Amino acid sequence: MALSRSVAWPGAPMALASAALFGASTPLAKLLVGHVDPWLLAGLLYLGSGIGLGIVHLGRRLLGIDPPEAPLRRGDLPWLAAVVLAGGVVGPVLLMVGLTRTPASSAALLLNLEGLATMGIAWLAFHENVDRRLLLGALAILAGALLLSWQGGPEGVGWGALAVAGACLAWGIDNNLTRRLSSADPVQIAMTKGLVAGSVNLVLALSQGAALPSVGVTAATAVVGFFGYGLSLVLFVLGLRHLGTARTGAYFSMAPFIGAILALMLFDEPLTWRLMVAAVLMGIGLYLHLVEHHEHEHAHEEMVHEHVHVHDEHHQHDHAPSTSPGEPHSHAHRHTPVVHRHPHYPDLHHRHSHPES
């Protein structure tokens, strides 16, 4: 199935671009870690993303460029607070605690639990549909990520390892809660998360005695954070909107492979058999996801929500002639009950249950 003609468009390219940006940030951050305390580095990366997206957000308003996205509303704030707490505060703090007590080989392996936690929560707690082909594809991608981070076997499993695993669980919860916000402006979501998480981690790092780096290193860290954390999260939220959490999480699990490829160029690292086998596994997993064809008769319940849309088969409402906006546009609108059949993903309009699965 051609990607441009499938329901994987545009969600899959967005999720893969998100993985590419985040994966690239890892080897780039490695260039900086010798100059910055790891905990402080995490804070500066998040702040870079928040400040950079804040400039984008204010800049487009000053220029009169109003995006068609739905803004965050009062009802979104509890979910946003939970996202920031889980993914921006609890996750990084647990990771830093775990890294101080866990060998690098163990930490690298354990970090792959984030993808597993994201997909597991989506399937078990939020009942996103999964069939055998999709599950096999996700396992192939995760196996490739696991192989890339394998460094002779895990060592020293204890409280440190539990802390890293706890960080992955926090990020898995974060990814699934972010799904509840995916109809809103992703720039606002990522900006808020970056500013709050960055400020908290910066304060905690400074309170532990970390020293601020030079202006040049700080600026470089902010740039990496803007692209690898900020823009990556914007694309991840857009992926959630179109694909659901489990599928977006599976694509995002390819980030270690992308980071490893970039590391080959930056650090002149050798092309290993592990990287080649991981490429095959991830290629298989990617193929199985891209050719997924999920189609059945399903019912849409009546609901009112707000998000950017065009007048397609799911949006057949009227506008007053004097206020008819161009497309795409965003406003609160009502969906009437309908039963129909077509290929779909668990996007904003297809989060129905599948009793047969």
KOLROPA-770529 format. One record per residue (C-alpha): x, y, z negated. Coordinates in pm, whole numbers, padded with zeros to 5 digits, always signed. Each point is the difference from the previous one (the first is absolute). Layout:
% KOLROPA-770529
XYZ
...
This chain:
% KOLROPA-770529
+00000+00000+00000
+00145+00337+00097
+00059+00204-00313
-00160+00311+00146
-00319-00196+00071
-00021-00181-00333
-00131+00097-00339
+00365+00003-00115
+00028+00342+00166
+00082+00247-00151
+00032-00160-00345
+00280-00247+00077
+00237+00257+00157
-00060+00232-00295
+00075-00274-00254
+00313-00105+00191
+00117+00362+00025
-00053+00032-00377
+00213-00311-00056
+00268+00134+00237
+00030+00332-00185
+00007-00162-00343
+00241-00271+00114
+00234+00262+00145
-00003+00191-00330
+00169-00290-00184
+00337+00004+00181
-00012+00380+00012
-00057+00011-00377
+00297-00235-00034
+00216+00277+00144
-00121+00228-00280
-00008-00236-00298
+00371+00048-00070
-00062+00371-00053
-00330-00016-00193
-00123-00189-00305
-00244-00269+00126
-00290+00120-00213
+00064+00362+00096
+00022-00111+00363
-00348-00151-00023
-00134+00327-00139
+00166+00210+00269
-00126-00229+00278
-00358+00031-00124
+00036+00377-00049
+00142+00032+00350
-00305-00173+00137
-00240+00211-00206
+00164+00334+00074
+00044-00080+00370
-00364-00100+00039
-00101+00303-00207
+00175+00222+00256
-00185-00184+00278
-00332+00037-00184
+00042+00372-00070
+00155+00068+00339
-00292-00139+00196
-00242+00203-00214
+00199+00322+00053
+00010-00068+00374
-00373-00070+00007
+00054-00360+00105
-00282-00173-00180
+00031-00378+00033
-00327-00189+00045
+00077-00208-00310
-00235-00011-00296
+00152+00174-00305
+00036-00167-00336
-00317+00045-00206
-00064+00003-00373
-00112-00363+00012
+00338-00098+00147
+00200+00141-00292
-00028-00303-00234
+00119-00229+00280
+00280+00241+00090
+00109+00017-00364
+00008-00381-00018
+00204-00016+00324
+00255+00253-00128
+00023-00170-00339
+00040-00353+00137
+00216+00066+00305
+00176+00324-00086
+00070-00036-00371
-00040-00356-00134
+00154-00169+00305
+00322+00207+00020
+00051-00002-00379
-00035-00379-00018
+00235-00036+00296
+00268+00215-00162
-00033-00196-00326
+00022-00326+00191
+00303+00106+00205
+00197+00073-00316
-00051-00359-00120
-00018-00199+00323
+00273-00094+00251
-00039+00157+00343
-00061-00341+00160
-00297-00068-00226
-00143+00350+00042
+00018-00022+00381
-00193-00327-00004
-00256+00116-00251
-00080+00320+00192
-00163-00215+00266
-00275-00068-00253
-00151+00338+00090
-00123-00133+00334
-00131-00315-00163
-00172+00202-00275
-00156+00237+00254
-00143-00279+00212
-00099-00218-00294
-00196+00278-00169
-00167+00094+00329
-00109-00357+00066
-00089-00110-00353
-00125+00320-00166
-00142+00196+00295
-00098-00304+00210
+00155+00111+00329
-00044-00266+00263
+00294-00228+00083
+00019-00305+00224
+00274-00259+00037
+00172+00179+00289
+00011+00330-00190
+00126-00170-00316
+00269-00184+00196
+00109+00327+00162
+00022+00174-00337
+00202-00287-00146
+00238+00009+00299
+00061+00374-00050
+00052-00044-00375
+00232-00297+00060
+00211+00218+00228
+00017+00275-00261
+00091-00255-00268
+00276-00146+00216
+00148+00345+00066
+00030+00074-00371
+00135-00343-00096
+00351+00032-00145
+00080-00341-00137
-00298-00051-00225
-00164+00191-00285
+00194+00039-00322
-00077+00121-00345
-00378-00032+00016
-00132+00157-00319
-00150+00326-00121
+00171+00194+00278
-00149-00227+00265
-00341+00033-00161
+00033+00378+00014
+00081-00010+00374
-00292-00237+00056
-00218+00239-00199
+00109+00285+00227
-00104-00204+00304
-00337-00071-00159
-00045+00372-00069
+00075+00080+00364
-00237-00275+00115
-00275+00158-00213
+00098+00343+00135
-00033-00120+00362
-00344-00148-00062
-00128+00304-00189
+00129+00227+00277
-00242-00180+00229
-00283+00170-00192
+00146+00338+00105
+00085-00087+00361
-00293+00196+00143
+00148+00326-00138
+00287+00212+00132
+00313-00220-00026
+00227+00306-00021
-00178+00118-00315
+00022-00348-00153
+00371-00048+00072
+00084+00358-00099
-00169-00033-00340
+00161-00336-00069
+00344+00127+00096
-00018+00316-00211
-00132-00173-00314
+00215-00313+00025
+00309+00200+00089
-00045+00240-00290
-00054-00280-00252
+00299-00203+00115
+00221+00309+00018
-00085+00099-00356
+00056-00356-00127
+00336-00024+00179
+00121+00336-00132
-00110-00093-00352
+00223-00310+00028
+00304+00215+00077
+00001-00006+00382
+00165+00299+00168
-00135+00176+00304
+00211-00051+00316
+00132+00270+00230
-00233+00208+00214
+00104-00189+00314
-00068-00343-00150
-00331+00122-00145
-00108+00133+00341
+00101-00326+00172
-00196-00200-00258
-00306+00220+00053
+00012-00058+00377
+00024-00378-00049
-00288+00017-00248
-00217+00204+00237
+00027-00253+00282
+00053-00325-00192
-00251+00061-00278
-00230+00285+00107
-00060-00051+00371
+00018-00376-00053
-00281+00019-00257
-00212+00217+00231
+00028-00268+00270
-00065-00275-00257
-00326+00168-00107
-00105+00028+00366
+00082-00368+00041
-00219-00083-00299
-00284+00193+00158
+00007-00212+00315
+00130-00339-00117
-00081-00048-00367
+00255-00062-00273
+00114-00356+00064
+00085+00050+00366
+00168+00335-00059
+00199-00156-00284
+00112-00282+00227
+00128+00240+00267
+00168+00211-00269
+00188-00307-00123
+00213+00032+00314
+00178+00300-00153
+00300-00205-00129
+00066-00129+00353
-00007+00351+00145
+00232+00119-00278
+00237-00289+00069
+00016+00087+00371
+00083+00363-00081
+00263-00115-00251
+00174-00188+00284
+00052+00332+00176
+00075+00217-00303
+00234-00231-00189
+00130-00218+00285
-00134-00307-00179
+00025-00338+00181
-00292-00158+00182
-00073-00301-00223
-00201-00315+00056
-00236+00115-00277
-00084+00318+00192
-00061-00194+00320
-00223-00260-00169
-00187+00279-00181
-00055+00171+00336
-00156-00319+00138
-00223-00048-00306
-00117+00361+00001
-00054-00010+00375
-00225-00303-00041
-00191+00167-00283
-00039+00323+00197
-00130-00189+00304
-00256-00194-00206
-00131+00325-00147
-00013+00192+00328
-00196-00271+00180
-00253-00044-00281
-00356-00002+00131
-00260+00031-00276
-00355+00017+00132
-00338-00102-00141
-00345+00142-00058
+00008+00229-00301
-00230+00245-00176
+00077+00362-00086
-00175+00124-00311
-00133+00354-00019
+00263+00234-00143
+00115+00361-00005
+00368+00087+00019
+00241+00256+00143
+00294-00055+00233
+00137+00098+00339
-00196-00165+00282
-00130+00020+00354
-00349-00094+00115
+00067-00367+00072
-00227-00301-00055
+00026+00045-00378
-00068+00376+00004
-00321+00079+00183
-00123+00298-00202
-00115+00340+00127
+00134+00350-00053
-00190+00324+00027
+00078+00156+00341
+00132+00318-00164
+00237-00192-00226
+00104-00286+00224
+00372-00050-00062
+00259-00133+00239
+00141-00350-00040
+00159-00135-00206
-00159+00174-00295
-00076-00066-00365
-00312+00047-00209
-00222-00200-00233
-00225-00224+00209
-00247-00279-00050
+00023-00348+00149
-00330-00175+00060
-00021-00377-00045
+00101-00194+00308
+00084-00358+00091
+00229-00060+00296
+00300-00197+00125
+00341+00117+00120
+00373-00050-00082
+00101+00185-00316
+00243+00032-00291
-00090+00083-00364
+00012+00374+00075
-00214+00276-00151
-00317-00148+00150
+00069-00374-00025
+00057-00086-00362
-00267-00266-00014
+00032-00335-00167
+00069-00330+00179
-00169-00278-00202
+00131-00266+00237
+00362+00083-00088
